[in-house]
Every structure is written in structure tokens, then in C-alpha cells.
Amino acid sequence: SLFILYRITGNKLYRSWGWEIWKAFERCSTVASGGYTAIKDVLQDKPPYVTRDKQESFFLAETLKYLFLLFSDDETLVPLDKYVFNTEAHPLPILGHMPWQDK
């Protein structure tokens, strides 16, 4: 993810790309009553965008979480030397050596 790449390298290009992604969400998938919706054809480059009238749960749980972390300057929030992320963007603590590994 852009978050991991930025945190490891410090290259601000990844934040720039994240900002472009955020602007695209705002431009293409915001809902007037609040929230965001999926769009049917991501290759469509001009409005009006054909939407699905559905906000996927992973948009909040994963996409916005990674964008929040990308723009957070607090590296102690989720230190990458202490946590890994699963496919659902949940941080899991890195465990030390476990006795069962010796068997």
C-alpha cells in the first residue's frame, strides 16, 4: 500500500498519489446525502458517473484507514516494526520467538 511504501521510504510521492486518490473519491463517488458509493465503470472519465448506490464496508475499514495512516505524521500510531497488516487492514502484533517453534 502507499502507506507502507511512504512509511518505509519517506518518499512524499506516495502521499501525493494518495492525495490524488482522495480527490478522485471526492470528485467521482461522493453522495449528496453523505457517504460514498461505488462506481460501475472506473474507466469512465467524465461525469455523470454511473454509480451502484452502495458503499462497501471495506471502503471505510480498509481504504480510508490506509489513507488516514498515510497522512498521519505519528509513526507511533502503528509502528511497522511492531505490527503487520492482514488482508483486511487489521494491524496484528509481531510476536517474538515462540517455544513451539523449537519442536
WOFENBEL-V541590 format. One record per backbone hydrogen bond with DSSP energy under -1.0 kcal/mol. CO is the residue of the C=O (numbers start at 1). NH is the residue of the N-H. E is the energy in kcal/mol with one decimal. If there is no record, write none. Layout:
CO_NH_E, CO_NH_E
This chain:
1_5_-2.4, 2_6_-2.9, 3_7_-2.8, 4_8_-2.4, 5_9_-2.4, 6_10_-3.3, 11_14_-1.5, 12_16_-2.2, 13_17_-2.5, 14_18_-2.0, 15_19_-2.5, 16_20_-2.0, 17_21_-2.1, 18_22_-2.5, 19_23_-2.5, 20_24_-1.9, 21_25_-2.2, 22_26_-2.5, 23_27_-2.5, 24_28_-2.7, 25_29_-2.4, 29_37_-2.5, 31_34_-2.0, 35_31_-2.1, 38_52_-2.5, 41_44_-1.4, 50_40_-3.1, 54_38_-2.1, 56_59_-1.0, 57_61_-2.5, 58_62_-2.4, 58_63_-1.8, 59_64_-2.6, 62_66_-2.7, 63_67_-2.1, 64_68_-2.6, 65_69_-2.6, 66_70_-2.5, 67_71_-1.8, 73_75_-1.2, 74_77_-1.8, 79_82_-1.9, 79_83_-1.3, 82_94_-2.9, 84_92_-3.7, 86_89_-1.9, 90_86_-1.9, 92_84_-2.4, 98_101_-2.0, 99_102_-1.6
